[in-house]
Structure formats: C-alpha cells, structure tokens
Amino acid sequence: MDHVVVPCYHAVSASWDADLSVTPERLEAQLERFRRRGYRPARFSEAIEAPPAPRTVAITFDDAFRSVYDIAFPLMQRLGMTGTMFVPTAWPGRDEPMSWAGIDHWSGGPHEPELACMSWDQLRELQDAGWEIGAHTHTHPHLTEIDDATLAGELERARQICTDRMGRPCASLAYPYGDYDERVVAAAGAAGFTYAATLKASIPDPRPLAWPRVGIYYGDADWRSRLKLSPVVNSLRASRLGDAVDRVRGV
C-alpha cells in the first residue's frame, strides 16, 4: 500500500515522563521499523510536494527541544534519515527554559533542563545535514485565540527570523498545539508560508497549508504507536470515516 506518513515528535528523553517526550529506545524502534518496511525519509515540504517514493516518511519535531539535537539527530544520522524541525523563533539560544501553556508546569522542578531550546548554530547544523527548518510561530500561542493583528505578527515575524537566521527562505510552518481554522490557514498563506502542519490526523482533503500529522507521545504503548502509524489506519483517517477513527480510544 502506498503511504505518506508524517509523524510528529517533540522531546526525546530517557527519564522525562512528559506526554511530549519519547524515549530514545522507542524512537529508534519506530525509525527502524520504517526502514525495514521500505519507507524513504523526506523533509516535510518534500513529502507534500513530491514524495520521493510510494512509501515516504517525514519525521517532524516541534519546539526545538535541545534533546532532539543531543539524541535524535545523531540517531537519525546513523540511520541515514533526515527530519524537519519546527522552531518557536523567540527561544533559540536563550538561557532560560522554554515556557508556554502545556509545558510551563515543568519549570522549577527536576526536569526543568529538558525545557532547554536549541541554539541557532545547532539548527544550522541540522540544516547542513539535510534537515528542513520551519517555523513554529514566534512565541507558541493558540493561533485561533488571538486577534488578526497578533496572528499576522506571530507568523510574519517567525518566518522572517527563521529566514534570516537560516540563510534561506522559510516555507514551512507547524501550528502550535495543532490549533488552526480557516482564518489561521489564510493568515499563514498571507505571511508567505507554502506548507503548514497540523496535529489533526483525520483530514479527508489535506491541503499544503493544512497537512495532517500523527502525534507520537510518551503514553503510546508500542502497539498503539504501530497502529497510529499504520497505512490502514492512516487511510481510514484520510477518508470520510476519519473523525470516527480518531474517536476510538487507543488510536
């Protein structure tokens, strides 16, 4: 079965039990499974525009957690795989831990170092190794909850900073929290983005500015992640049955 799948990861850690984290062992097992099944790795924009093989996987990471540079990057280099990193442009290179709704409760505790962001030099190293670097807005807000001017500013500023820092046009975006609507999609296009990733797996008619991804989380048992990433389940999600499939617990 032909299959283009876009998994979404965040942090990678052997000890952090945050929902956004996966262990190095689980990440490696999932990547190895793609290799064994003949999937060809691609950057996010390539997977949308021109998948290089009938079975294509675009490994994406949101938030630019430093653990991706420390753990996932060398692992993927060893396996001959590239990825895509979506960066909240307000954070690279800052000393303080990243903080926004959903991760701020980890600040001040023993896992606070996990909230460190990559530097622009590290992001450029990923890019030099073949990764795509996209934007994840500037400050990581819920885009559907902000006014038009703030929305435009978040998107335009993120794209400009990413373009300037990476030395090439920034074409891709990931909506924070996977939160988007038609107003947000229109604003992304107006800001100059060509591709945008959601966190909604059931989109019967995906568009370049509203492209589905499969979120992979700490609580996903091995059988669950296999099911979420399988061609059959993803085909069902891409059909009109998608919302019903998403409502099934464990998928």
N, C-alpha and C positions, 0 to 999 in steps of 0.2 A: 504494500500500500504506500503510495506517495504521501509524504508527510513533512510539512514545515512546522517546526515547533520552536517556541520562544520561551524558555524557562526564565523566571525572574528570581534571582537570589539577592541577598543583602550582605550580611556579615558572615564570616567563617571563623569558628572558634571551637576549640576542644572542650571548653568549660562553660561558656556563656549560654544559659538556657533561655535566652530571649527568643520570642517567636520568630524574629527576623534573622536568627542565626542558624547555620547548619554546621555540623561537624566536618572536619577535613575528610574523615573516612567516608562519610555519606556522600559528600560532594564528589570525591574520587570515584566511588562506586557508580554514581549516576553518570559521570562523564565516560567512564569505561564502558558502561552499558551502551551508550550512544555509539561509541567506536565499534564495539562488537557487532552492532546491528547495522553498520554501514552508513551512519549519518555523517555528513560532511559539515564541518563547522563553518559558520559565516558570521560576519558582522550584521547587526540588526538591520541597517539600511539595505544591505545586500540581500538578506533573506526576504525582504519585502519586494524589492525592485527586480531582482533576478536571482532566485535561488540557484546555487551552483550545482545542485544535484536533486534528484527526486526526493531523497531523504536528507533534509537540511536541518541543522540545529543552530540557533543563535543564542548563545549563553549571555544573559544580561545580568548586570548587578546595579542596584540602585544605591545611592547615598555616598559612594566613595569611601566606605569604611576602610581604614588602613589595613585591616586584616585581609582584605582582598589582595592588596599588594604583597603582603607578607606571606600569605598561604595559598590563595587561589591562583595568583599569577604564576609563580614557579611551577605549581602543579600542572596548570594548563600548558605552559611552555613544554614541560616534559612529555605531555600527551600530544603535542603538536596542534593545540587548539587555541583559537583567538576568542575574544569576547567583546562585549560592549559595556562601557561604564557610563552611567548617568550621574552627573555631578551637580549637587546644590552649590552654585558658584560662590556663595557667601562664605564657604567654610574651608576650602583647601589652604593648608599652610598655617592655620591658626593654632595656637597652643591649647586653647580650652576645648573641652569635649563638645561635640555637636549636640544640639538640643532643639527639639521641637515636639509637639504633641505626639505621643506614642513612644518616644524614647527618653523623654526628659526625666522619667521616674528612676532611671538607672544612674543619674548623676549623683555624685556624693557617696556612692556605695563601692563595694569591692570590684564591681565590673565596669566602673567608670572608664578605665583605659580602653575598653572596647569601643568607646564612642569617638575615638580619635579619627580624624579625617586624613586622607592622603594629601600630599603636597602637589603643587603643580609640576614640579620636577618628576615626581613619581608617575603622575598622569601622563606626562610626555614620554616617559619610559615605556609605559603601556602602549601608547600610540606608536612609538617607534618599533614596537614588537608586533604591530599589525592590528591592535585593538582600535575600535571606534570609541571616541569620547563624545558623548552627548550631554545635553543639559538636563537638569532635574529641577528647573526653576532656579531662583536665586536664594530664597530663604525657606523653601519647602512648605508653603501654605496649602490649605484646601482650596483649590482654584475655583470651585463652584461657590465658595462662600465669600469671595472678595469682590469689590466693585470693579467696574470696567477699567478705570484708570490704573488701579493697583494691579489688576490682572495683566494689562498690557506692559506695565513696568516690570513685573516679575519675569515675564517671558522675554521681552526685548533686552533687558539688562543681562539676563542669564546667557542669552545667545551671543551678545556682544563680548562679554567677558570670556566665554568659552572660546570664541573665535580668536580673540586677541591672545589669550594665554596659550592656545594650542597651535597657533600659526596656520590655521586652515579653517574654512567656513564650517560652522556648526549647523548640521542639517537635522539632527535628531533630538528628540525630547522624550522624557518619561514623565507622565502626570503624577505628582506626589499622591500617595495613597490610592493610585489608580482612579482618582476623582476627576471626572470630566463630564461635560454635557455639550450640547451643540454650540453654546456661546464660547466655551473654552476651546473647542476644536477650531472655530472661526478665528479666535484670537491667536492661536498657535500658528495658523497659516499666515495671518497678517503680520506676525512677528518674524516671519521668514523661515519657519521650520517646514521641512518637507515630510518628515516622518515623526510619528509620536506613538508611544507605547502606553497601553492601559494595563490594568490588572484585572480586567474582566475577560474570562476565558470564552464566554458564550456570546460571540458576535457573529450572527449569520452572514452579514455582508461587511467584512472588515475593509477599512479604508486606510491609506497610508498615514493619516493623522488620527486614526483610532484603531490601533492594531492590537489584537489580543495577546496576552502572555499568560503563562501558567506559574502562579506563585508557589514557591517551594519554601517550607517553613520548618522550624525546629520540631514541632509536634507531628510532622508527617512520618508515620511509620514507613518502612521500606515498601510494603505492599501498596500503601496509599500513594507514594510518590510514583511508583511504577504505573499505577492506574491513571494518575493525573497526566502523565507524560505519554501515555499510550496512543497510538494512531487511532484506535477505535473510539476511545473516549473523546479525543480531540475532534474527530469527525462529527460525532454526535453534538458536541458543543458548538460546532460551526454550523449546525443545522438549525431548523426552527425548534428543535427539541432542546436546544442548549440551556435555556433557563431551567427547564425541568431537571436536566442532568446536574446543573450546579446546585440544585436544592437537595440532592441526595447526599446524606452525611457520609463523610469518608472519601469523597471525590473532590 
